[in-house]
């Protein structure tokens, strides 16, 4: 299992468009992936789950990946978040 804390840098956070990018990226991997905020953990491959966390800019989240490509998944998702979702 791989875990990494990251800060959402884009101003609006994980609203519909960046959340969709995040979920599409998560679905590229076979591993189980979760996003955790304030002790609430949701499936990173679920749009409703991710949006339900209400992640705004400046929020610290934890990305958790477990499976055969967990390290690749974690690195890919962290890179996406750190890029500001290319917005």
Order of alpha helices (4+ residues) and beta strands (2+ residues): beta-alpha-beta-beta-alpha-beta-alpha
